[in-house]
Amino acid sequence: MKYKVALIPGDGIGPELTETTLIVLDAVQKKTGLNLEFVRLEAGDACFEKRGVALPEDTIEAIRNSHVCLKGPVGETAADVIVRLRMMFDLYANIRPIKSYPGVPCLRNDIDLLIVRENTEGLYKGFEFMVDDVAVCLRVITRRGCERIARKAFEMAIRRNKRMKVTAIHKANVMKKTCGLFAQ
């Protein structure tokens, strides 16, 4: 089976990272027989300069018609690209593995953890405004969002089959309503 991969190189170091990623994926294809078809798409600062929009509709449609999307970092238009994609495709879980590897210099050789962060709520809702010289950003937290990110963290802990430990990080002692809802 051929898998269609939407590819957004992004801005700054994005194109360089994307090319390096393609080298790795090419090696994976050769080694495993995996069949990937890459579709290069535009989004980000360069796209905004060229087309007047950071995330064009044809890019969104191409992502919808792909099996997966790989996106490099974008610059100043990040909110128009990243946050919109998160909301459109309900990409609520930001999964960040941290691991030390043998032969790679590191402060500790036994690091193996996973950070699971909610990606669509909180300050990412983007409700900001100014009142005179004061900037205000609303933090929106829902019970549904809290429950599904907690569930994802536990699912990932079980899947990793390691220590099976989940640590919740919050500031419910100060943010009694928003972090308090999460802590429940």
Backbone torsions as a table, in degrees:
resi	resn	phi	psi	omega
1	MET	NA	139.0	176.9
2	LYS	-95.2	130.8	178.4
3	TYR	-103.7	128.6	179.0
4	LYS	-88.2	125.3	-177.9
5	VAL	-115.1	112.5	173.1
6	ALA	-73.3	132.1	-173.6
7	LEU	-127.0	116.1	177.7
8	ILE	-113.5	104.1	-177.3
9	PRO	-62.4	-33.5	179.3
10	GLY	83.2	-153.4	-173.8
11	ASP	-126.9	172.8	177.2
12	GLY	58.6	-118.8	179.3
13	ILE	-82.0	-4.0	-177.9
14	GLY	-52.8	-52.8	-179.5
15	PRO	-59.9	-38.3	178.4
16	GLU	-65.8	-44.2	177.1
17	LEU	-62.7	-39.9	179.7
18	THR	-62.5	-44.9	179.9
19	GLU	-63.3	-39.9	177.4
20	THR	-64.7	-41.2	177.3
21	THR	-60.9	-40.3	179.4
22	LEU	-64.7	-35.3	176.8
23	ILE	-62.9	-45.3	179.3
24	VAL	-63.8	-45.7	-179.1
25	LEU	-66.5	-31.9	175.2
26	ASP	-63.6	-43.2	177.8
27	ALA	-63.8	-39.7	177.8
28	VAL	-62.4	-43.2	179.3
29	GLN	-60.9	-44.8	-179.1
30	LYS	-64.8	-38.3	-176.6
31	LYS	-75.6	-35.9	-171.6
32	THR	-108.9	-15.2	-175.2
33	GLY	83.8	4.2	176.2
34	LEU	-58.7	140.3	-176.7
35	ASN	-116.7	107.0	-178.2
36	LEU	-113.9	135.3	173.5
37	GLU	-114.7	118.1	-177.1
38	PHE	-94.1	132.2	177.3
39	VAL	-117.1	109.5	-179.1
40	ARG	-76.7	131.7	-177.2
41	LEU	-127.1	162.6	179.4
42	GLU	-106.9	137.4	172.4
43	ALA	-169.5	149.2	177.1
44	GLY	111.2	-162.8	-175.1
45	ASP	-61.7	-48.2	-178.6
46	ALA	-62.0	-39.2	177.8
47	CYS	-64.6	-42.2	179.0
48	PHE	-61.6	-43.3	178.2
49	GLU	-62.2	-41.3	-175.5
50	LYS	-78.4	-42.2	-170.0
51	ARG	-116.5	-6.9	178.8
52	GLY	81.3	6.5	178.4
53	VAL	-146.7	138.0	-175.9
54	ALA	-79.4	-29.1	-179.0
55	LEU	-134.7	88.0	-176.2
56	PRO	-67.8	154.7	179.5
57	GLU	-60.3	-36.2	-179.6
58	ASP	-67.0	-30.6	175.3
59	THR	-67.7	-45.4	178.8
60	ILE	-60.0	-44.7	-179.7
61	GLU	-63.6	-40.7	178.7
62	ALA	-65.0	-37.0	176.5
63	ILE	-63.9	-44.5	179.1
64	ARG	-58.7	-32.4	-177.6
65	ASN	-92.2	12.2	179.7
66	SER	-111.2	162.9	175.8
67	HIS	-79.6	-31.2	-176.2
68	VAL	-155.2	158.6	176.5
69	CYS	-128.3	130.1	172.3
70	LEU	-108.5	126.4	-177.1
71	LYS	-126.1	126.8	173.7
72	GLY	-78.7	170.1	178.4
73	PRO	-61.4	143.5	174.1
74	VAL	-115.8	164.7	-173.7
75	GLY	-93.9	-122.4	-173.8
76	GLU	-64.0	-22.5	-179.2
77	THR	-90.0	16.9	-175.3
78	ALA	-52.6	-44.6	-178.6
79	ALA	-62.4	-36.0	179.8
80	ASP	-72.7	-22.9	-178.1
81	VAL	-102.7	-64.5	-172.1
82	ILE	-63.6	-52.1	-175.7
83	VAL	-64.7	-40.7	177.9
84	ARG	-62.3	-43.9	179.6
85	LEU	-63.7	-41.1	178.2
86	ARG	-59.0	-45.0	-177.9
87	MET	-69.9	-45.8	-178.1
88	MET	-60.2	-42.4	-174.5
89	PHE	-104.3	10.1	178.1
90	ASP	51.7	49.2	180.0
91	LEU	-85.9	72.0	-169.5
92	TYR	-80.9	-19.3	-174.8
93	ALA	-108.8	118.1	174.3
94	ASN	-95.2	110.7	-175.1
95	ILE	-104.5	118.0	-177.1
96	ARG	-124.5	99.1	176.9
97	PRO	-77.1	143.5	176.5
98	ILE	-131.9	120.0	-173.5
99	LYS	-149.0	139.3	171.8
100	SER	-93.7	145.7	-178.3
101	TYR	-120.7	145.5	177.2
102	PRO	-58.2	136.8	177.6
103	GLY	84.3	-5.4	178.1
104	VAL	-107.5	120.3	-177.8
105	PRO	-56.2	132.4	-177.9
106	CYS	-156.8	155.8	178.8
107	LEU	-63.6	-34.5	178.0
108	ARG	-134.9	147.6	-179.2
109	ASN	-99.6	7.0	-176.7
110	ASP	-120.7	27.7	-178.4
111	ILE	-82.5	125.9	176.4
112	ASP	-158.7	90.7	179.2
113	LEU	-140.1	170.2	-176.4
114	LEU	-138.0	126.4	175.8
115	ILE	-97.9	129.1	177.5
116	VAL	-118.9	114.0	-175.5
117	ARG	-122.6	140.4	177.1
118	GLU	-68.2	136.3	-167.7
119	ASN	-116.9	-5.7	-174.1
120	THR	-124.9	-8.8	-179.2
121	GLU	-113.7	-160.8	-179.5
122	GLY	65.3	-133.7	-179.2
123	LEU	-75.0	-15.3	-178.9
124	TYR	-71.1	-10.5	176.2
125	LYS	-64.5	-24.8	174.3
126	GLY	77.3	26.1	177.2
127	PHE	-87.3	93.3	-177.9
128	GLU	-126.2	150.3	174.4
129	PHE	-159.7	167.0	179.2
130	MET	-116.6	140.8	170.4
131	VAL	-128.3	106.9	-174.4
132	ASP	54.4	-117.3	-178.9
133	ASP	-101.3	24.4	-178.2
134	VAL	-120.4	125.2	175.3
135	ALA	-97.2	135.4	-178.2
136	VAL	-125.6	135.3	176.1
137	CYS	-129.6	125.1	-179.3
138	LEU	-87.9	135.0	178.6
139	ARG	-101.5	114.6	-176.4
140	VAL	-106.9	120.9	-179.8
141	ILE	-125.9	132.4	176.6
142	THR	-116.2	154.6	176.5
143	ARG	-60.3	-42.3	179.4
144	ARG	-58.8	-45.7	179.5
145	GLY	-62.7	-42.1	178.6
146	CYS	-62.9	-46.0	-176.9
147	GLU	-66.1	-42.0	-176.1
148	ARG	-74.4	-30.2	177.8
149	ILE	-74.6	-35.2	175.4
150	ALA	-64.9	-43.4	178.4
151	ARG	-60.2	-43.5	179.4
152	LYS	-61.0	-41.7	179.4
153	ALA	-61.5	-43.4	179.0
154	PHE	-69.0	-39.7	176.7
155	GLU	-60.0	-42.9	-179.9
156	MET	-66.3	-38.8	178.5
157	ALA	-62.6	-43.1	178.8
158	ILE	-65.8	-43.7	-179.1
159	ARG	-62.5	-38.0	-179.0
160	ARG	-71.3	-22.9	175.4
161	ASN	52.6	38.8	178.2
162	LYS	-101.7	-122.6	-178.4
163	ARG	-74.3	-14.2	-179.8
164	MET	56.4	46.8	-179.4
165	LYS	-118.4	135.4	176.7
166	VAL	-123.5	129.6	177.2
167	THR	-115.7	123.8	178.0
168	ALA	-94.0	130.7	179.5
169	ILE	-112.8	124.8	-178.2
170	HIS	-156.6	175.1	177.1
171	LYS	-126.8	48.5	-177.5
172	ALA	-62.8	-21.1	178.0
173	ASN	-69.0	-24.1	-179.6
174	VAL	-109.0	-48.5	-179.6
175	MET	-97.8	77.2	-169.4
176	LYS	-64.0	-32.2	-178.3
177	LYS	-84.0	-54.3	-174.3
178	THR	-73.7	-58.2	177.4
179	CYS	-67.9	-29.6	177.2
180	GLY	-62.0	-40.5	177.0
181	LEU	-62.9	-43.1	178.4
182	PHE	-63.2	-42.8	-177.5
183	ALA	-64.6	-26.2	178.2
184	GLN	-62.4	NA	NA
